[in-house]
Amino acid sequence: MPIMYNTGEWFKVRPDYYRKVELATTDWPLDLDLEYMQVAAAPYGGPLAAIRDPTKLVPVKGTARPMVRIFDTTGKETGHILWNHGKLIAMGWSDTEELICVQENAKVFVFDMFGKEKESYSIGDEASVTKIVEAKVFQSAAGTGVAVMTTSGRIFLKLNSSKTERKLPDIPNSSINCSCWEIVTEGRNSYCLLGREREVIKLFPGETVGTITANLFEKPHDRIIKISVSYNHQHLALYTNTGLLWLGSVDMRQKYCEFDTGRKDMPLQMEWIMNSDNSEADAVVISYPSYLLIVNRNADRSDFPYDPIMFLVAEMDGVRIITQSSHEMIQRLPKCVENIFAVNSQEPASYLFEAQKKFEEKSYKSDEYLSMCRDKIELAVTECIEAASFEFCTETQKSLLRTANFGKAFVLGHNPDEYMRIMRILRVLNTLRHERIAMPLTFKQFSHLNPEVILSRLVFRKHYAVAIQVAKHLNLPESWILEHWAYHKVMNDPNDSEVARKITEKFKNPTVEGISFCNIAEKAHQAGRDDLAIKLLELEPRASLHVPLLLKMRKFDKAVASATQSGDTELVIKVLLEMKMHMMLSNLHMTIRDYPLALNMYKKIMRETNRAGLYGIYNTEDDQKAIAEYHFKNAIESKDLESNLSVIGNAYTQARCTVEAELCAETSRLFKLQKTLSTKYNASLNGLSVHDTIEQLLKMGELKEAEKIRSDFKVPDRRFWWQRILNLAEQQKWDELEKFSKNKKSPIGYEPFVEVCLKYDNAREARKYIPRCRDNRKVLWFIRANYFEEAIDCAFEQRDLHSLYDLQKKESIINDRNLLAKTCNCIAMLETRK
């Protein structure tokens, strides 16, 4: 079996193995000595904040004003904060890698990892008045929270700036000071555990007073001085002034062990080591100056000499240790790794690993080792793949993946998806662990955060190229990363043309989808770079997206040009309404006059809402025809056409609309004539048309006046004759009608005479005019006048067999034997002549 293969940093705390993994070496600035600093480190390989410890004497270099310095895990400084606020009580990191600083007056400041202030809020008035002595930043299912202890011994919780603070119950017998405290979360609820003397007090929201748990230790001690809650908030560790350690469940109903460390000095920190295989915690790490102690639930121990100062960072699958010269992680050894590399391991994965090594050496022993695990080779392959995911050393990863690749060739129908997935993730993890990126994540942490969060953290750190490659490698969308890169270029590159060129080059890649230039242009506008914003908007093909931003920038000329070019009438109306709100009408008219669609839409809007504004447009454009139509419509609606005709006529004349101008002149003359005639004949003729005026005069018997109007207004003869015929027939003046028909040749023929006679049931009068009708219509009119005998004669004379056949079918002829016989004879005679 493999001996001492990557096992040099293993150690045993019976019955389990643990290991120390060396992460990227830290290279702190020369002026930074962690021994004199207060340090707050973010989990998941996040940044670290340090400020000079005011309780320690240290020579001041540079400014004496406090400064919070922010570093990544390799010791590279990413930002700093010159602390010009009140006394800083505590620092901590949120789950989104934001630095939370709590000061004495209960004011909380939030900064990003580059030291830029994002927001500030207060814990509450009561906490602000009584002042704060201690504070803790904690994580819960509802987000990152802040807990503070005031000088009066009260504890307040606040989850974020938008929620109100919660005051926890009073501490029983609060005259005695508490020596330590910690926040525990259960689901969405958070409560506090305090150590006081030999008691642990639980303060749960909603209760009136805290509950006390005593007599947890069997051995004598004076007081509890340290409390530590596991990462999953399921386990509790208590440490006393006499060096006693108590491990148990967080509800204190189950005790795992009680251990005497044999040390009387004050520990620096105490954190639980979470199991990488599951969510349990089996041991705690206790740090002392130059000494590290590990104790598990079975009361077994292991210890190491260390640097004089160290900081422990609890992780979901281990504990990171940061010192002046090193950065390490202590984990419980994953079972799959132990199965492969443990001394004298008899597990199938160990045999498979050795078989692969011998195969590379071209040794016959490869087959021997393979035969020892052939029955469980699928399990061995799975363990090798899993073990590779837990390793930090790239050479070990390669060896394990080669072993898995070797073994899966002997598994019938093996599915390689998991192998490919782990290999992809390991490539990403190795990239993240590089000192340039400085995010030493474990596989379990990567899986918990999910790739989208990892990408967002890379983007926030401005590692855009790496983020894009990771997104491609994991088959995730990359467009939003490019958008953030573009935001960065907009905010930091002063050359507008160069920025626009670079963004265009990146975004025209056909593999990039879903990117909007408008979002980037809006960032440019917010940064006061309107010229760059306009250049970017010119690249956006969708008018519905870039026109609103142009309006926001008050670039109305470009907005109306884009909207009209798109042909979207709703968008054009939106632009016009926005322009109307922010521009003088004269400027608006001058802007839209070159865009016919916008101009017509604006006219339509004005026509429906503000006709006076419409007149202004016509005036600006000197559109005399439209002005005439505007006055005409107003005159019609106000029923005052007569007084406006001169204005309308003048406008038409200026517009060179000769026909319309003449019509206005004639209408004015008609109005004057109607007034005269109305006065003369005491009749209401005002406002009538020429046709109706003539008709009224004919009814009044004023033929001369009617003929005069017909002559003056050039009424066609055909129309006048029709009016005269209808008027005489209506008045039953048949003699005058006959006289009128003989006056001169009718321009409309004589069928109208027949028609009006029949209309008033006067067939006798109609008979007078039928002979004067056209030959091909005579038979029809005789039939309509019920002169069937004359119709038969006329049809016979015209040799119209078709009409005779029609007459033969008429009921009136069928019922009259003589007429029927005559019709049949005529038909027979005409047929014989054929």
C-alpha positions, 0 to 999 in steps of 0.5 A, a space after each residue: 500500500 502507498 506509504 507516506 504519500 502526501 501524509 506528512 501533515 497528518 496527525 491523529 486525534 483518536 480515533 480520527 485523522 486530521 491534517 494541516 493543509 498549507 495554503 498560499 504563503 502570506 507576504 504581509 507588508 513590512 510595516 504590518 505586525 499581526 502581534 499588535 493588530 486586531 484582525 477580522 477574516 472573512 470565511 470562504 477564503 475571503 478578505 481580511 481586515 486589520 487595525 492597530 490594537 489600542 490595548 497594546 503599546 506599539 511604536 507609531 509609524 506614520 499617522 497616529 490616526 487609526 486605519 483599517 487595512 484590508 488584505 487578501 489571503 496572500 497579504 496583498 493590500 486591497 484597500 484601507 479606511 482612515 477611521 475618522 469616526 468614533 471608537 471602533 468596538 468590533 469588525 466582522 464580515 458579511 456573507 457578501 464580503 462586506 466589512 461591518 464596523 461597529 463603534 461605541 455609539 451603536 453606529 454601524 458602518 458597512 464597507 466593501 472589500 476595497 474600503 469604499 463606504 456603502 452604508 451606515 445605520 444605527 442599532 437603536 437609540 437606547 444602545 446609542 445612549 448607553 454605549 457599547 462595550 462589545 459587539 459581534 457580527 454573526 451569520 443566520 438564515 436571514 442574513 448577516 446580523 450585528 449583536 451588541 452588548 451595552 454598558 448596562 448589560 443589555 443585548 440588542 440584535 439587528 439583522 440589517 439596516 432595513 429591519 428594526 433592532 430586537 432587544 433580548 431578555 434581561 440577564 438574571 441578577 445582572 449586577 454580576 458581569 458576564 465574562 463571555 458571550 456568543 450568538 446562536 442561530 436556529 433557523 431564522 431565530 437568533 439568541 444569545 449564550 452568556 458565560 457568567 461565573 459558573 453559569 451559562 445564561 440563554 437569552 431567547 427573543 420573546 422571553 421576559 428573562 433569561 434562563 440559567 444553566 449551571 453545574 455543567 462541569 464536574 471539576 471545580 473552577 471559578 468562571 467560564 471565560 470562553 464560549 465557542 459555537 460550531 459553524 452549524 450552531 449545533 455544538 458548544 464549547 466552554 472554557 474556564 479560567 482553570 483550563 477546563 474544556 467542556 464539549 456538548 450540544 448547543 442546548 447543553 442537554 448532551 455532554 460529549 466530554 470534559 477535558 483538562 488542558 492543564 493550562 492556566 493562561 488565557 486562550 486567544 481563540 477557540 473554534 470548532 473543526 467541522 467535518 468535511 464529509 458531513 455537517 458534524 463537528 468532532 473537535 475544537 482548536 484552541 490557540 494560545 501564544 505560540 501554541 495550538 491545541 486540538 481536542 476532540 469529543 473523545 477527550 483526546 488531544 494533539 498539540 503543535 508549537 506555533 507562531 507567537 500570534 495566530 488568528 483562527 477562522 472557522 470554515 464550514 469544513 475546517 479551521 484556517 490559521 493565519 500567522 505572520 509567516 504562514 496560512 494553513 488549514 486544519 481539517 478532519 481527514 476525508 474518509 476517502 483520502 484516508 482509505 487511499 493513503 493511510 498506512 496499511 490501508 486494505 480499501 479497494 481505492 488504495 489497491 487501485 491507486 497502487 495498481 495504476 502506479 505499477 501500470 505506469 512503471 510497466 510492472 506485472 504487479 499492477 495486475 496483482 493489485 488490480 485483482 485485489 480490488 476488481 470486485 469493488 472497482 467501481 467503488 474504488 473509482 468513485 473514491 478516487 474521484 472524490 478524494 481528488 476533489 478534497 486535495 489542494 496539491 495539483 500533483 496529488 489531484 492528477 495522480 488520483 484522477 489518473 487512477 480513476 481514469 485507469 479504473 473506469 476502463 474496467 467498469 462496464 457501462 461507467 458513466 463519466 459525467 461525475 469524473 468530468 464534473 470534478 475535473 472541471 471544478 478542480 481546474 476552477 479551484 486551482 485557478 482560484 487558489 492561485 496567489 494572484 486570485 487568492 481565494 483558497 476555497 475547498 471543494 465543499 465550500 465551492 459546492 455550497 457557494 455555487 458557481 454563480 456566487 464565485 463568479 460574482 466575487 471574481 467580478 467584484 475583485 475585478 478579475 474579469 478575464 478569469 471570471 469569463 474563462 471560468 464561466 466558459 469552463 462551467 458552461 455558464 452565461 458570461 454576458 453579465 461579466 462583460 457588462 461589469 467589465 464595461 462598467 469598470 472601463 466606463 468608470 476608470 478609462 477617461 478616453 471615450 473613443 477608446 472605451 467605446 472601441 473596446 466595448 464594441 470589440 468585446 460585445 460583437 462576439 457572436 457567443 455573447 448574448 443578452 448584453 444591452 449597451 443601454 445599461 452601460 450607457 446609463 452607467 456612463 451617464 451617471 458618471 457624467 460622461 454623456 458623450 460616451 453614453 451617446 456613442 454606446 447608445 448608437 451601438 444599441 439596435 433596439 430603439 425601445 431600450 436606448 430612447 428612454 435613456 436619451 430622454 433622460 439625458 435630455 438629448 431630444 433631437 437624437 431621441 426623436 430621430 431614433 424613435 421615428 427611424 424605428 417606426 414605433 408610434 407608441 415610442 414616438 408619442 412617448 418622446 413627444 410627450 417628454 419633449 413637450 414637458 421639458 422644451 419650449 414649444 418653438 424649440 420643439 417645433 423646430 426639432 421635429 419639423 425634419 421628421 414627418 412621422 413625429 410631426 404628424 403624430 404631434 399634430 394628432 396629439 395637439 388636435 386631440 388635446 390642444 388645438 391652439 398648440 396646433 396653430 402654433 405649429 402651422 404658423 412656425 411652418 408657414 403652412 397656410 393651407 393647414 391654417 385655413 383648415 384649422 380656421 375652417 374647423 373652428 368656424 364649423 364647431 363654433 357655428 360662425 363660418 360666415 365671419 371667418 370665411 374671409 380669413 379662410 379664403 385669404 389663407 387658401 389664397 396665400 397657400 395658392 389653393 385657387 379652387 378652395 379660395 374660389 369656393 370661400 368667395 362663392 360661399 361668402 357671396 351665397 351667405 350674403 344673397 341668402 340674407 337678402 332673400 331671407 329678408 325679402 321673402 321672410 323665409 329662413 334661407 341662411 346656411 343652406 347649400 346652393 341646391 337647398 336654396 334653389 329648392 326652397 325658392 322653387 317651393 316658394 314659386 320664385 322661379 326667377 330667383 332660382 334661375 338667377 342663383 343657378 346662373 350665378 353659381 353655375 349650377 349644371 342644367 341637369 341638376 336644375 332640371 331634376 330639381 324643377 321636375 321633382 318640385 312640380 311633381 311634388 306640387 302636382 302641377 302636371 300642366 306646368 310639368 308638361 309645359 316645362 317638358 316642351 319648353 326646350 329639349 330636356 338635358 336629362 331625357 324624358 324618363 325622369 318625367 315618367 318616373 316622377 309621374 309614376 312616383 305620384 301614381 299618375 300613369 295617365 301623365 306618364 303615358 304622355 312622356 313614354 313615347 319621347 323616351 329612348 326606344 329600348 326603354 319604352 316597353 319597360 316604362 309601358 309595363 311599369 305604367 301597366 299599359 300592357 297593350 301598348 307594351 305589346 305593340 311597342 315590342 312588336 314594332 321593335 321586333 323585341 321577342 325577349 320583351 314579348 316572352 316576358 310579357 307572356 309571363 305576366 300575370 295580368 296578361 295571363 288573366 286577359 285572354 285577348 292580351 295573351 292571344 295578341 302576345 302569342 300572335 305577335 311572337 308567332 309572327 316574329 318567329 315566322 319572319 326569322 
